[in-house]
Amino acid sequence: MKFDILIAGVGGQGVVLASRLLATAAIDAGYHVATAETIGMAQREGSVTSHVRIGDEVCGSLIPAGNADLIIGLEPAEAARNIHFLSKDGSIVVNEHAVIPSASANNAEYIPEHVIEFLKENCQETINVDFTQLAKEAGTYRATNVAMLAAAAGADLLPFNPEELWSVLEKMVPEKYRELNRKAFDMSLERVSGMKDPEKQEQVQVQAMDT
C-alpha cells in the first residue's frame, strides 16, 4: 500500500501540526510513514508545505510530481500552487478562506473563487468548504486544520477512518482545547456527510441561505 498526502498552506495555519497528526494516525494504524516539510517565511504568512508518505513502497520523503493521492489545501492559492504534485486520480480538500500570500510579489488581483474553479477543473474530486468559518462556529479558527483532516477522513480520502484519526487528536491536542476541536471535527464530518447525501446537501444550502 502506498498513499501520498501533500498539505499546503501559509505560516500560522497549522500545516506542520496537521502532518504530524496524519503521520501519527498512520503509524498507529500499522503503516510505515515518511514526512518532510518545506517552510518558507512561516512567521510572515509565507508558503508552507508538508509531505506525508504512507505505506511500504515509500522511497524518499518528498512526493514526486504527479504522485500525490490527496492535497489538503488550507489556503486556495497554496493548493493551486502545488497542484502539479497531484496524481491524475487524486483528490483535493481545500479551504475556501483566502489569505493573501506574502510570497506574491506582483499586484495581480487574487480572486479565491476563480482559484477554486481552477482546482475543480483540474481534479476529479474536490471538497471545498470555508473550513475557517466552520472552525470559528465551533469556537476557534485555530481548529481549521482539524476540521479539514476530519473532512478528508469523513470523505474516505484517508487510509484510516475518522475515529482512528480522532483517537490520535485526542492524545495530541491539549485538554483545554479538546472540546473545541472535537466540535470542529464533528461539524466537519456532518458537513461532508451532507455533501455526499443530496437530501442533506439541500438542507445545508437552505440553512446557509437563512444565516
C-alpha positions as CSV (number, residue, x, y, z in Angstrom):
1,M,0.0,0.0,0.0
2,K,1.2,3.5,-0.9
3,F,-0.6,6.7,-0.1
4,D,0.9,10.2,-0.5
5,I,-0.6,13.3,1.0
6,L,0.6,16.9,0.4
7,I,-0.6,19.6,2.9
8,A,-0.2,23.2,1.7
9,G,-0.9,26.5,3.4
10,V,0.8,29.5,4.9
11,G,2.6,30.2,8.1
12,G,0.3,30.1,11.2
13,Q,-2.3,27.7,9.7
14,G,-1.0,24.6,11.4
15,V,0.3,22.8,8.3
16,V,3.1,21.0,10.2
17,L,0.8,20.0,13.1
18,A,-1.6,18.6,10.6
19,S,1.1,16.5,9.0
20,R,2.2,15.2,12.4
21,L,-1.4,14.2,13.3
22,L,-1.7,12.3,10.0
23,A,1.7,10.6,10.4
24,T,0.9,9.5,13.9
25,A,-2.5,8.2,12.9
26,A,-0.9,6.2,10.0
27,I,1.8,4.8,12.4
28,D,-0.9,3.8,14.9
29,A,-2.8,2.0,12.0
30,G,0.4,0.0,11.4
31,Y,1.8,1.8,8.3
32,H,5.3,3.0,7.6
33,V,5.5,6.8,7.3
34,A,8.0,9.3,5.9
35,T,7.5,13.1,6.2
36,A,9.2,16.2,5.0
37,E,8.4,19.9,5.3
38,T,9.2,22.9,3.2
39,I,8.9,26.0,5.3
40,G,9.3,29.4,3.8
41,M,8.7,32.6,5.7
42,A,6.4,30.7,8.1
43,Q,6.1,33.6,10.6
44,R,5.0,36.0,7.8
45,E,2.3,34.0,6.1
46,G,4.8,32.5,3.6
47,S,4.2,29.2,1.9
48,V,4.4,26.1,4.0
49,T,4.1,22.6,2.5
50,S,4.3,19.2,4.2
51,H,4.7,15.8,2.5
52,V,3.3,12.7,4.2
53,R,4.1,9.4,2.6
54,I,2.3,6.3,3.9
55,G,3.0,2.7,3.0
56,D,5.6,0.0,2.5
57,E,6.5,1.3,-1.0
58,V,7.7,4.7,0.1
59,C,11.0,5.7,-1.4
60,G,12.2,9.1,-0.1
61,S,10.3,11.6,2.0
62,L,9.4,14.1,-0.8
63,I,6.4,13.3,-3.1
64,P,7.4,13.3,-6.8
65,A,5.3,15.5,-9.1
66,G,2.1,13.8,-10.2
67,N,2.1,11.3,-7.4
68,A,0.0,12.8,-4.5
69,D,-3.2,10.9,-3.8
70,L,-4.5,13.8,-1.8
71,I,-3.8,17.5,-1.4
72,I,-5.1,19.3,1.7
73,G,-5.1,23.0,0.9
74,L,-5.5,25.2,3.9
75,E,-5.4,28.2,1.5
76,P,-6.8,28.2,-2.1
77,A,-3.8,29.7,-3.8
78,E,-1.4,27.4,-2.0
79,A,-3.4,24.4,-3.1
80,A,-3.2,25.7,-6.7
81,R,0.5,26.4,-6.4
82,N,1.1,22.7,-5.6
83,I,-1.4,21.1,-7.9
84,H,1.4,19.7,-10.1
85,F,2.0,17.2,-7.2
86,L,-1.5,15.7,-7.7
87,S,-1.9,12.4,-9.4
88,K,-4.5,12.1,-12.2
89,D,-6.8,10.1,-9.9
90,G,-6.0,12.3,-6.8
91,S,-8.4,14.4,-4.7
92,I,-8.3,17.8,-3.1
93,V,-9.8,19.1,0.1
94,V,-9.5,22.9,0.0
95,N,-10.4,25.7,2.4
96,E,-12.3,28.5,0.7
97,H,-11.0,31.1,3.1
98,A,-8.2,33.0,1.5
99,V,-5.1,34.5,3.0
100,I,-3.2,36.9,0.7
101,P,0.1,35.1,0.5
102,S,3.1,37.2,1.3
103,A,5.0,35.3,-1.3
104,S,3.0,37.0,-4.1
105,A,5.3,39.8,-5.2
106,N,3.1,41.0,-8.0
107,N,-0.1,43.1,-7.7
108,A,-2.3,40.7,-9.6
109,E,-5.9,40.6,-8.3
110,Y,-6.5,37.5,-6.2
111,I,-10.0,36.1,-6.6
112,P,-10.3,32.9,-4.5
113,E,-13.5,31.8,-6.3
114,H,-11.5,31.6,-9.5
115,V,-8.8,29.6,-7.9
116,I,-11.4,27.1,-6.5
117,E,-12.9,26.8,-10.0
118,F,-9.4,26.1,-11.4
119,L,-8.9,23.3,-8.8
120,K,-12.3,21.8,-9.6
121,E,-11.5,21.8,-13.3
122,N,-8.2,20.0,-12.7
123,C,-9.2,17.4,-10.1
124,Q,-11.7,14.6,-10.3
125,E,-12.9,15.1,-6.7
126,T,-12.7,18.4,-4.9
127,I,-14.2,19.1,-1.5
128,N,-14.3,22.9,-0.9
129,V,-15.7,24.4,2.2
130,D,-15.0,27.6,4.2
131,F,-13.3,25.5,7.0
132,T,-12.1,28.6,8.7
133,Q,-15.7,29.8,9.2
134,L,-16.8,26.4,10.3
135,A,-14.0,26.3,12.9
136,K,-15.0,29.8,14.1
137,E,-18.5,28.5,14.6
138,A,-17.1,25.6,16.6
139,G,-15.3,28.1,18.8
140,T,-11.9,28.9,17.3
141,Y,-10.5,29.5,13.9
142,R,-7.4,27.6,15.0
143,A,-9.2,24.3,14.6
144,T,-9.3,24.8,10.8
145,N,-6.7,22.2,10.2
146,V,-8.5,19.7,12.4
147,A,-11.8,20.3,10.6
148,M,-10.0,19.7,7.2
149,L,-8.5,16.4,8.4
150,A,-11.9,15.4,9.6
151,A,-13.4,16.2,6.2
152,A,-10.8,14.1,4.5
153,A,-11.4,11.1,6.8
154,G,-15.2,11.5,6.5
155,A,-15.0,11.5,2.7
156,D,-13.0,8.3,2.8
157,L,-9.9,10.0,1.4
158,L,-7.5,8.7,4.0
159,P,-6.3,5.2,4.7
160,F,-7.9,5.3,8.2
161,N,-11.4,6.2,9.5
162,P,-12.5,9.3,11.4
163,E,-12.5,7.6,14.8
164,E,-8.9,6.3,14.3
165,L,-7.9,9.9,13.4
166,W,-9.7,11.3,16.4
167,S,-8.1,8.9,18.8
168,V,-4.7,10.5,17.8
169,L,-6.1,14.0,18.0
170,E,-7.4,13.3,21.5
171,K,-3.9,12.4,22.6
172,M,-2.1,15.3,20.9
173,V,-4.5,18.2,21.5
174,P,-4.1,19.8,24.9
175,E,-7.1,19.0,27.2
176,K,-8.3,22.6,27.4
177,Y,-8.7,22.8,23.6
178,R,-10.0,19.3,23.2
179,E,-13.7,20.1,23.4
180,L,-13.5,22.9,20.8
181,N,-11.5,20.7,18.4
182,R,-14.0,17.8,18.9
183,K,-16.8,20.2,18.0
184,A,-15.0,21.3,14.8
185,F,-14.2,17.7,14.0
186,D,-17.8,16.6,14.3
187,M,-19.2,19.7,12.4
188,S,-16.9,19.0,9.5
189,L,-17.9,15.3,9.4
190,E,-21.5,16.4,9.3
191,R,-20.8,18.9,6.5
192,V,-19.1,16.2,4.4
193,S,-21.9,13.8,5.1
194,G,-24.3,16.4,3.9
195,M,-22.3,16.9,0.7
196,K,-22.5,13.1,0.0
197,D,-26.3,12.9,0.6
198,P,-28.3,15.1,-1.8
199,E,-31.1,15.5,0.7
200,K,-28.8,16.6,3.4
201,Q,-26.9,18.9,1.0
202,E,-30.2,20.7,0.2
203,Q,-30.8,21.2,3.9
204,V,-27.3,22.6,4.4
205,Q,-27.8,25.0,1.5
206,V,-31.1,26.2,2.9
207,Q,-29.5,26.7,6.3
208,A,-26.7,28.7,4.7
209,M,-29.2,30.9,3.0
210,D,-31.0,31.5,6.3
211,T,-27.9,32.6,8.2
